[in-house]
Amino acid sequence: MVMAAPAAPSTLYPTARCNSSGNVVPFPANPFKRSATLLDRPFRQALRLAATVPQAVSGTDQQTNVLSANEEGDRIRRLQNGSDVRGVALEGEKGRSVDLTPQAVEAIAESFGEWVMESLTRESEQEKAKVRVSFGRDPRLSGPALSTAVLAGLSRAGCVVFDMGLATTPACFMSTVLPLFAYDASIMMTASHLPYTRNGLKFFTRRGGLNASEVEEICDRAARKHTTRRMGLGHSGSVPSLTRNNVDFMSAYAEHLRTIIKERINHPHHYDTPLEGFKVVVNAGNGSGGFFTWNVLDKLGADTFGSFHLEPDGMFPNHIPNPEDRTAMSLTRAAVLEQQADLGIVFDTDVDRSGVVDSTGTAINGDRQIALMAAIVLREHPGTTVVTDARTSVALTEFIAARGGHHCLYRVGYRNVIDKGIQLNRDGVETHLMMETTGHGALKENHFLDDGAYMVVKIIIEMVRMKLMGSSEGIGSLIKELKDPLESVELRMNVLTQPKHAKQKGAEVVETLKQYIEEGRLQGWHLDACGDCWVSDGCLVDSNDTPVDIDARMYRARVSDDVHGQHGWIQIRQSVHNPNIAINMQSSMVGGCQAITTTLRDEFLLASGLEEFVDISQVDTYARSGSLG
């Protein structure tokens, strides 16, 4: 049968199948076995169609096409979000159109493949014959169609692709280092906890996740490649011979985690089932984390009855898969109490973050989770430095110091925090834990990888160790001395401009605040700094010999007054993922955050005229009432 020419580029790729009710056909019962549906179709047809070069045009039409192509290239550049790529992949968001298209994804995947090949050639000073790249995804509805684009792009770059199917972000990296696999690079398709309409890409080589400047380089290359092809000026290349290799890496990754637990617990009575007698409840949020229940905990002897939301569902119908989400933590807390469990676990969509609930039903996330991990790590590595983002409390610093540790406050952004820890170790400062308040946590012992499952593994090992030592207390007892801040608030200001100008305008607002503080226009506000680890200017600029790139502007200031002295802090920062500015505050006095907000509104936002560029409605509401309700 002769196939009609596609009406638009978006028809070059298959879309997710829907039933008569508009619902996507569910995944198989065992989601980590390869589906024999959409992704097992032949790809050559899609590749041939993607290689089609538009016919040349002239005059006004040509000028229009040039402008359109350039704008599409700019859209690809704007898909970069720090060290990730993220965008809207499905219709359904008010005021947002689809920008993470199959064509954009293919260009980015091809550019990443080329970048990897060039990097390996530079390192070895000879061209590598076969570059092997693994690929995994979370259960989002847009995953199957965009996966075709990823596979096509990598194949066009000359890579051999190993399709892991439904996977986790940490597993993608581990596929580059575990024996028998050891791929050259990996891509994970996920948008973490963002709505089902979003999707994105994360990139890894054997040295870890790519940083923001590297992803910027790849997106710029993809934009130029896409623009050239749209204008009909570039060589699109012949259709490559596609070799797809389906691989069950998740089973190997689960075995890796089980081995770590068994070896480190070294149970004197039942080595292979060290979790016998422990009840653990898992809330996977309908993301990719269900494997941890049936392929790790169950096989180690744990009782996981009462675990819920384990089946992958790309609509995330029950709650946001996010350990910071109140609904997620509340449901897990209720399950722990109902089942009288020893531990509750909450994973985000792609399992690079986690949170836990102890046996008393206490939610352990944010500062509490950092404190718990710090207590465990400091017992193993006395005196180590702990790197966190600059949203953590003064109480956490005191908690770490009381246990002999050192606390380095650094820029918000999990990649920033991890890279800072890597840099400190390189400079001779022993740093074993790097963790964000969002739940992203990395350990030196685990390749500096932010792995929510590995963090839980550490907590489980400590839980069993305490029991074997005769303790009747749960893991929550390790942080009973941590004080919660009296007040803690986060506000957001949307940047009121076109998306392509949002980053520039956001930076302007943040830098103007810094100027106001330095000029003394905000009484009692002083830029915070941490000279012990070469960070200055409010946790923004590294002043050592190897400064890291700045992916978003942010500053933190100490706040004091004549009556109470220093009573709090405020941090203002550009969001890496959205066109808005986040404002975090904590205070040790009643009404302190409201007073800080009032000063911010009256003496900065209104006085500077910057309210023209940002929506200050949340700031105004909190300044007036002391609440957001």
C-alpha positions in Angstrom: 0.0 0.0 0.0 1.3 3.5 -0.9 1.6 5.7 2.1 0.4 9.3 1.7 2.8 12.1 2.4 2.5 13.4 6.0 0.5 16.6 6.4 2.8 18.0 9.0 6.1 17.1 10.7 4.3 16.0 13.8 2.8 13.0 12.0 6.2 11.5 11.4 6.1 9.6 14.7 3.5 7.2 16.1 1.4 8.5 19.0 0.2 6.8 22.1 -2.8 4.5 21.4 -6.1 5.4 23.0 -9.3 3.5 23.6 -12.7 4.9 22.9 -12.7 6.8 26.1 -9.6 8.6 25.2 -7.5 6.7 27.8 -4.1 5.4 26.9 -3.9 1.6 26.7 -2.3 0.5 30.0 1.2 -1.0 30.4 1.6 -4.8 30.8 1.3 -6.4 34.2 5.0 -6.6 34.6 6.0 -3.1 33.4 9.8 -3.8 33.5 9.5 -6.5 30.8 9.6 -5.1 27.3 6.3 -4.2 25.8 5.6 -5.8 22.4 3.4 -3.0 21.2 4.3 0.5 20.0 8.1 0.5 20.4 8.6 -2.9 18.7 7.3 -1.5 15.4 9.9 -1.1 12.6 11.6 2.2 12.8 13.0 2.5 9.3 9.8 4.2 8.0 10.0 6.8 10.7 13.6 7.4 9.9 13.0 7.8 6.2 10.2 10.3 6.8 12.4 12.2 9.3 15.1 12.4 6.7 12.9 14.2 4.2 14.2 17.6 3.2 11.5 20.3 2.5 11.4 21.6 -1.1 13.1 24.9 -1.7 10.9 28.0 -1.9 11.7 31.6 -2.8 10.7 35.2 -2.1 8.4 36.1 0.7 7.7 32.4 1.4 11.4 31.8 1.9 11.8 34.7 4.3 8.8 33.4 6.3 10.3 29.9 6.4 13.6 31.3 7.6 11.9 33.2 10.4 9.8 30.2 11.3 12.9 27.9 11.3 14.9 30.3 13.5 12.0 30.6 16.0 11.8 26.8 16.2 15.5 26.7 16.8 15.1 29.2 19.7 12.4 27.0 21.1 14.8 24.0 21.2 17.3 26.2 23.0 14.7 27.2 25.6 14.0 23.5 26.3 17.2 23.5 28.3 16.4 23.6 32.1 19.7 23.6 33.9 21.3 20.2 33.4 18.1 18.7 32.0 15.8 19.2 29.0 12.1 19.7 29.8 9.1 20.9 27.9 5.4 20.4 27.2 4.8 17.2 25.3 1.0 17.0 25.3 -1.8 19.5 25.0 -3.7 20.3 28.1 -1.9 23.1 29.9 -3.6 26.4 30.0 -1.4 29.0 28.3 1.3 26.5 27.3 1.7 25.0 23.8 3.6 21.8 23.0 7.3 22.5 22.5 8.9 19.2 23.2 8.0 17.7 19.8 9.3 14.5 18.3 11.4 16.5 15.8 13.0 18.5 18.7 13.7 15.4 20.7 15.3 13.6 17.7 17.6 16.6 17.0 18.6 16.7 20.7 19.2 12.9 20.9 21.2 13.0 17.7 23.3 15.9 19.0 23.9 14.1 22.3 25.1 11.0 20.4 27.5 13.1 18.3 28.7 14.9 21.5 29.4 11.6 23.2 31.3 10.3 20.2 33.4 13.4 20.0 34.1 13.4 23.7 35.2 9.8 23.6 37.4 10.5 20.6 39.1 13.4 22.5 39.7 11.3 25.6 41.2 8.3 23.7 42.7 10.3 20.8 41.2 7.8 18.4 37.7 7.4 17.0 35.6 4.9 18.8 34.1 2.3 16.4 30.9 1.6 18.3 29.4 4.0 20.8 26.8 2.2 23.0 24.0 4.3 24.5 21.3 3.0 26.8 17.8 4.6 27.0 15.0 4.4 29.6 11.8 6.3 30.3 9.2 6.8 33.0 5.5 5.9 32.3 4.4 9.3 30.9 1.8 9.1 28.1 4.1 10.9 25.7 6.9 8.4 26.3 6.2 5.9 23.5 6.1 8.5 20.7 9.1 10.5 22.0 11.0 7.3 22.6 10.9 6.6 18.8 12.4 10.1 18.3 15.2 9.4 20.8 16.0 6.0 19.2 16.0 7.6 15.7 18.2 10.5 16.7 20.8 8.2 18.4 20.8 5.9 15.4 21.3 8.8 13.0 24.3 9.8 15.1 25.8 6.3 14.6 25.2 5.0 18.1 24.2 1.5 19.0 21.0 1.8 21.2 20.1 -0.4 24.1 16.4 0.1 25.1 15.8 -0.5 28.8 12.1 0.3 28.5 10.4 1.5 31.7 13.3 2.5 34.0 14.6 4.9 36.6 17.0 7.8 36.3 19.6 6.3 38.6 19.4 3.0 36.7 20.2 4.8 33.5 23.5 6.1 35.0 24.3 2.7 36.6 24.0 1.1 33.2 27.2 2.9 32.3 29.2 1.5 35.2 27.8 -2.0 36.2 29.8 -4.9 34.7 28.3 -6.8 31.8 26.7 -3.5 30.6 29.1 -0.5 31.0 27.5 1.5 28.2 29.3 4.7 27.0 26.3 7.0 27.8 22.6 6.9 28.7 19.5 9.0 28.3 16.5 9.0 30.7 13.2 10.4 29.5 11.3 11.9 32.4 10.0 15.2 33.8 10.2 14.1 37.4 7.2 15.3 39.4 5.9 17.7 36.8 2.4 17.2 35.3 1.6 14.4 32.9 1.7 16.8 30.0 5.4 17.5 30.5 8.4 15.3 29.6 12.1 15.8 29.3 15.6 14.2 29.0 18.5 13.6 31.4 21.9 12.8 30.1 24.7 10.6 31.5 28.2 9.5 30.7 30.4 7.2 32.9 31.6 10.3 34.8 28.0 11.2 35.8 25.3 13.6 34.7 26.0 16.3 32.3 26.2 19.9 33.7 24.2 22.9 32.5 26.9 24.2 30.1 27.2 20.8 28.4 23.4 20.5 28.0 23.3 24.1 26.6 26.0 23.1 24.0 23.9 20.0 23.0 20.7 22.0 22.7 22.4 24.7 20.7 23.8 22.1 18.3 20.3 20.6 18.0 18.7 24.0 17.3 21.2 24.7 14.5 20.7 21.2 13.1 16.9 21.5 13.2 17.0 25.0 11.7 19.2 24.0 8.9 17.1 21.1 8.0 13.9 23.1 8.1 15.4 25.6 5.7 16.4 22.8 3.3 20.0 23.9 3.5 21.6 21.0 5.4 22.5 17.5 4.6 20.0 15.3 6.5 22.0 12.2 6.0 21.0 8.7 4.7 18.8 6.5 6.7 21.0 4.5 9.1 20.8 0.8 9.6 18.9 0.6 12.8 19.9 -2.0 15.4 17.7 -2.1 18.4 18.7 -4.1 21.5 16.1 -4.6 24.2 17.8 -5.1 27.6 16.4 -6.0 31.0 18.7 -3.8 33.0 16.3 -3.1 35.9 16.6 -6.7 37.1 20.4 -6.3 37.2 20.1 -2.9 39.0 17.7 -4.4 41.6 20.1 -7.3 42.2 22.9 -4.7 42.7 20.8 -3.0 45.4 19.9 -6.3 47.1 23.6 -7.3 47.2 24.6 -4.1 48.9 21.9 -4.6 51.6 22.9 -8.2 52.2 26.6 -7.6 52.4 26.4 -4.5 54.6 23.9 -6.0 57.1 25.6 -9.4 57.1 22.8 -10.8 59.1 24.1 -13.5 61.6 21.0 -15.7 61.2 19.5 -15.2 57.7 22.1 -13.6 55.4 20.0 -13.8 52.2 16.8 -12.4 53.8 18.0 -9.8 56.2 14.7 -7.9 56.2 12.7 -10.8 57.8 10.5 -9.4 60.6 10.4 -5.9 59.1 7.3 -4.4 57.6 7.9 -1.7 55.0 5.2 0.2 53.0 6.1 1.7 49.6 4.2 4.5 47.8 5.6 4.7 44.3 3.1 7.4 43.1 2.3 5.4 40.0 5.8 6.2 38.7 8.8 3.9 38.0 9.5 3.0 41.7 7.3 -0.1 42.1 10.3 -2.4 41.3 11.8 -1.6 44.6 8.9 -3.4 46.3 8.7 -6.6 44.4 12.3 -6.9 43.2 14.2 -5.6 46.2 12.2 -5.6 49.5 10.1 -8.8 48.9 13.2 -10.8 47.8 15.0 -9.8 51.0 12.2 -11.0 53.2 10.4 -7.8 54.1 6.6 -7.7 54.6 5.4 -5.1 52.1 1.7 -5.7 52.5 -0.1 -2.3 52.4 2.2 -0.8 49.7 0.2 1.2 47.2 0.3 3.1 43.9 2.9 0.7 42.6 1.5 0.2 39.1 2.9 2.7 36.5 0.2 5.2 35.3 1.3 8.1 33.2 -1.6 10.2 34.3 -0.5 10.0 37.9 -4.1 9.9 39.1 -3.7 9.7 42.8 -1.2 12.4 43.7 1.9 14.1 42.4 4.8 11.5 42.6 6.9 13.7 44.9 8.3 13.2 48.4 7.7 16.9 49.0 3.9 16.5 48.2 1.7 16.8 51.3 -0.8 14.3 49.9 1.9 11.7 49.1 3.4 12.0 52.6 0.0 12.0 54.3 -1.2 8.9 52.6 2.1 7.1 53.4 1.9 8.2 57.0 -1.6 6.8 57.3 -0.5 3.5 55.7 2.5 3.2 58.1 0.3 3.7 61.1 -2.5 1.4 59.8 0.0 -1.4 59.0 2.1 -0.7 62.1 5.1 -0.6 59.7 8.7 0.0 60.6 9.2 2.3 57.6 7.3 4.0 54.9 8.9 5.0 51.6 7.8 7.7 49.0 9.5 7.8 45.6 9.2 10.5 42.9 8.4 9.5 39.4 11.9 8.6 38.2 13.2 7.5 41.6 16.1 9.9 41.9 14.4 11.3 45.0 12.8 9.7 48.0 11.4 10.5 51.4 10.5 8.3 54.3 8.1 8.0 57.2 9.3 6.4 60.5 7.4 3.9 62.7 5.7 6.7 64.6 4.2 8.2 61.5 6.6 11.2 61.4 7.3 12.4 57.8 11.1 12.6 57.1 11.8 14.8 54.1 13.4 18.2 53.6 15.7 19.2 56.4 14.8 16.1 58.4 15.9 13.8 55.7 19.2 15.6 55.3 19.7 15.4 59.0 18.9 11.7 59.0 21.4 11.0 56.2 24.0 13.3 57.8 23.7 11.3 61.1 24.3 8.0 59.2 27.1 9.3 57.1 28.9 11.1 60.0 28.9 7.9 62.0 30.7 6.2 59.1 32.9 9.2 58.2 33.5 11.5 61.2 34.2 15.1 60.4 33.0 14.9 56.8 31.5 18.0 55.0 27.9 17.9 54.0 26.8 20.1 51.1 23.2 21.3 50.8 21.3 23.9 49.0 20.9 27.3 50.7 17.3 26.7 51.7 18.2 24.7 54.7 17.7 25.9 58.3 20.1 27.2 60.8 19.0 24.3 63.0 20.3 21.9 60.4 23.7 23.5 60.5 23.7 23.3 64.3 22.7 19.6 64.0 25.5 18.7 61.7 28.1 20.7 63.7 27.0 19.0 66.9 28.0 15.7 65.4 31.4 16.9 64.3 30.5 17.6 60.7 30.9 20.7 58.5 28.0 22.3 56.6 28.5 23.9 53.2 25.5 25.9 52.0 25.4 26.2 48.2 23.3 27.2 45.3 19.9 25.6 44.8 19.8 22.9 42.1 20.6 19.3 42.6 23.4 19.3 40.0 24.9 22.4 41.6 25.0 20.7 45.0 26.4 17.5 43.7 29.0 19.2 41.5 30.1 21.3 44.6 30.7 18.1 46.5 32.8 16.7 43.7 34.8 19.9 43.5 35.4 19.9 47.3 36.7 16.3 47.2 38.9 17.2 44.3 40.3 20.1 46.3 41.0 17.9 49.3 37.9 18.6 51.4 36.4 15.2 52.4 32.7 15.4 51.4 30.6 12.3 51.6 27.0 13.6 51.4 25.5 16.2 49.0 21.7 16.7 49.4 19.0 19.1 48.5 15.9 19.8 50.5 13.8 18.5 47.6 15.1 14.9 48.3 17.9 14.8 45.7 20.8 13.2 47.5 24.2 11.8 46.4 26.9 10.0 48.2 30.6 9.8 47.4 30.4 6.0 47.9 27.8 5.7 45.1 29.4 7.6 42.2 28.1 11.0 43.4 24.7 9.8 41.9 21.4 11.2 43.2 19.6 7.9 43.7 16.4 7.9 45.8 16.5 4.1 46.0 20.1 4.1 47.2 19.3 6.6 49.9 16.5 4.3 51.1 19.0 1.4 51.0 21.2 3.3 53.4 18.3 4.0 55.7 17.1 0.4 55.7 20.6 -0.8 56.5 20.8 1.6 59.5 17.3 0.5 60.6 18.4 -3.2 60.7 21.7 -2.4 62.3 20.0 -0.5 65.1 17.7 -3.5 65.7 20.6 -5.9 65.8 22.4 -3.7 68.3 19.4 -4.1 70.6 17.7 -0.7 70.0 13.9 -0.6 70.2 13.8 2.9 68.6 13.1 3.5 65.0 15.3 5.5 62.6 13.4 8.7 63.6 15.2 8.7 66.9 18.4 9.7 65.1 17.0 13.2 64.4 15.1 13.8 67.6 17.4 16.6 68.5 16.8 18.5 65.2 14.7 21.6 65.8 12.2 22.7 63.2 12.2 26.4 62.2 9.4 28.4 63.9 8.3 29.8 60.5 9.1 28.7 57.0 7.5 30.1 53.8 8.0 29.7 50.0 6.5 32.2 47.6 6.5 32.5 43.8 6.5 35.4 41.4 5.8 34.6 37.8 7.9 36.6 35.3 5.5 38.6 33.1 7.2 38.5 29.7 7.5 36.3 26.7 9.2 32.9 27.5 12.3 33.8 25.5 12.9 36.9 27.6 11.9 35.3 31.0 15.4 34.2 32.0 16.9 37.6 31.3 14.1 39.5 33.2 14.3 37.0 36.1 18.0 37.6 36.4 17.4 41.4 36.3 15.1 41.1 39.3 17.5 39.0 41.3 20.5 41.1 40.6 18.6 44.3 41.4 17.8 42.8 44.9 21.5 42.1 45.4 22.3 45.7 44.5 19.7 47.0 46.9 21.1 44.9 49.8 24.7 46.0 49.0 23.7 49.7 48.9 22.0 49.4 52.3 18.5 50.2 51.1 17.0 47.2 53.0 17.8 47.9 56.6 19.0 44.8 58.5 19.6 42.7 55.4 23.1 41.4 54.7 24.2 39.0 52.0 25.1 35.6 53.4 28.4 34.1 52.5 30.5 31.0 53.3 34.2 31.5 52.9 35.2 28.1 54.2 34.4 26.4 50.9 35.2 29.3 48.6 31.6 30.4 48.1 30.9 34.1 48.2 28.2 36.6 47.3 25.3 34.8 48.9 26.1 31.3 47.7 26.4 32.2 44.0 30.0 32.8 42.9 32.9 30.4 43.4 36.1 32.3 43.9 38.5 29.3 43.7 40.6 28.3 40.7 37.9 26.2 39.0 34.6 28.1 39.3 31.4 26.3 38.1 28.9 27.7 35.7 26.0 29.7 36.9 22.7 28.2 35.6 20.4 30.6 37.5 20.8 33.7 39.6 20.2 33.5 43.3 21.1 35.2 46.6 20.5 34.5 50.3 20.5 37.3 52.9 20.5 37.3 56.7 17.8 39.4 58.2 17.9 41.2 61.6 16.3 44.1 63.5 17.2 46.2 66.5 14.8 44.3 68.8 15.4 40.7 68.0 18.8 40.7 66.4 19.3 38.2 63.6 16.0 36.3 63.4 15.8 34.9 59.9 16.9 34.7 56.3 15.5 35.1 52.8 16.7 33.6 49.5 15.5 34.8 46.1 16.3 32.7 43.0 15.3 32.1 39.4 13.6 28.8 38.9 15.6 26.5 36.6 12.5 24.8 35.3 9.8 27.5 35.0 9.6 31.2 34.1 9.2 32.4 37.8 11.2 33.5 40.8 11.1 31.6 44.0 11.4 33.3 47.4 12.2 31.2 50.5 12.2 32.5 54.0 12.7 31.2 57.6 12.4 33.1 60.9 12.8 32.3 64.5 10.2 34.8 65.7 6.4 34.9 65.3 5.5 37.0 62.4 9.0 37.2 61.2 8.4 35.9 57.6 5.5 38.3 57.2 7.7 41.2 58.3 10.4 40.1 55.8 7.8 39.8 53.0 6.5 43.3 53.8 10.0 44.8 53.5 10.5 42.9 50.2 7.3 44.2 48.8 7.4 47.8 50.0 11.1 48.7 50.0 12.2 46.6 47.0 9.5 45.5 44.5 7.4 48.6 44.6 10.2 51.0 45.2 12.2 49.7 42.2 9.2 49.4 39.9 10.0 45.8 39.2 6.4 44.8 39.8 5.9 45.6 36.1 7.9 42.5 35.3 6.7 40.0 37.9 3.4 39.0 39.4 3.7 40.0 43.1 0.2 38.7 44.1 1.5 35.9 46.4 3.9 38.3 48.0 1.2 40.9 48.5 -1.2 38.4 49.9 1.3 37.0 52.4 2.4 40.5 53.4 -1.2 41.5 54.2 -2.4 38.4 56.0 0.6 36.3 57.0 -0.9 33.4 55.0 -1.5 32.2 51.5 -5.1 31.0 52.1 
